[in-house]
Amino acid sequence: MELAIYEAFREAGIEEKAAKVITTAINKAIEQTYAIYSQHLATKGDVEQVRAEVEKVRLETKAEIEKAKADIIKWNIGAIIAAAGIAMAIARLFFAAA
């Protein structure tokens, strides 16, 4: 790319020394800009790693939700059985006393 820039300057009529200086300055600015932005860019590998981590967390969360769901069902069934037992005991007390 540097050679293409230099040749474009030369074809535009800029003398050799000035074309070299300008081309070097442009190349240096491009390298500095790339160095700054390259720290903030994600590669395909970075994206795939994040996707894998998100999938792992999703599966772990799904498993935790399934476990919580099973616990809620278990406790609800227990509460229903206990409530039915209490209702039967209260009914027996009222009907037995009559």
Secondary structure as GFF3:
##gff-version 3
##sequence-region A 1 98
A	DSSP	alpha_helix	2	11	.	.	.	ID=ss1
A	DSSP	alpha_helix	16	38	.	.	.	ID=ss2
A	DSSP	alpha_helix	44	97	.	.	.	ID=ss3
###
